[in-house]
Amino acid sequence: MLSPKLIASPQKLSELANAYGTPLYVYDSTLLRERCNKLKKAFDGLPVSWLYAIKANDNPHVLKIVREQGFGFDTVSFEEVLLSLKVGQQPGQIFYTENNMTDEEMLAAVQAGVILNIGSFSRLEQFAKLPQTEECSIRVNPQIGDGHHAKVDTGNRDSKFGIRLDLIPEAVKMASDHGVKITGIHIHIGSGIQRPQNLTQAMKVLLDIGRELPDLKRINFGGGFPIPYREDEIPFSIEEFAEAAKPILLEELERRNGDLVYHFEPGRWIVAPTGLLLTRVNTVKDQGRITFLGTDTGFNHLLRPALYESYHAVVNVTRAEEESTDEYSIAGNICETGDILGEDRKLPKTESGDILALCDAGAYGMTMASNYNRRSLPSEVLIDDDGSVRLIRERESAEAIVSRFLKDSFYSDNS
Ligand code: LLP
């Protein structure tokens, strides 16, 4: 049986692995466009202006496709702001949610003309004191959190994010005393939301706060829509969520005579299923109780299993037609015991040289990759609508990465 999680035929994926080498991230632009359009369609007829959280996957070619679907960008660092501008995003379509922003970053963002979303009282004060500032959005901590792991639950009252609920009136007054209007409010309750009711509940909390704000133009409910990583998981339905959210959105819209824009800013839901990581098995090792498949990638390229114990489906694309008879753990090549990409996976009898696909890796794969163990990052390719393939990032050779590292460390033979 072929895995529904593969974005191209096993044969095509094997060909790509051979042509471009492994490890290799492969993205599917057709699916990417489809997913953007599915979101838009689910909220058709409502003034929802979609943003894409670029931290999920910021390859410029991916950004371009998403921008072309009419999406603005949610950014969380000045570097992301700059990248967004460089790929042609309009400043007014860039929402910059700060997190311990420095004064320099704040100034630069103000000068760039992006929408600032400020998540702490003290930062708001700094912002309000700047001479050129007139308005901004604020991030609220709604005291309702969710997420696929405690590390990505951002809305609970003990999380570092958002302005405390009871401080909001004071924050708005302080801003107003400095001549700054609060024109936007925002929540992001967490990533990979497990109970969508938590989001609709938090949306109501945010709307209640909004009622006290006379200058409000935009309300941003954040991202966090989950995707099914496991083969047997019931997928979150964006259509069902939209049905639950619509009455809430419509009621507020009526109260304000339609004078309001809503935002959602998902990352994972858009890109996760549109990408996978291909890796080649080079070692098959029976340790007695566990048989490991040793691969040429690791948590330096896909951190999620090591960091959150996340599950990514694994498919042996070399033997996609064969029955899964053996059990393996998929080991990375990083020198740490915790570098395991998948545990106890049923796969066809696998041999050195086989290509494995780590599925649903289009979000928080490459963006969280590092050069740990001084290894290079994977290459990335994009499959276009007509099936043609474009190299959109090339892995560095060992020689190149070490030379760059020495140069960046100001090291020379006579150092
Ligand atoms: N908006 C804000 C302010 C965020 O901080 C995030 C994600 C998003 C939107 C998009 O969330 P999404 O729709 O992708 O769930 N590295 C973790 C996920 C961390 C998400 C951080 N913030 C992972 O691999 O699961």
Residues whose N, C-alpha, C, O or C-beta is under 5 A from the ligand:
A	BS01	LLP	A53 A56 T97 V152 H188 G190 S191 G192 G222 G223 G224 F225 E265 P266 G267 R268 W269 R304 Y364
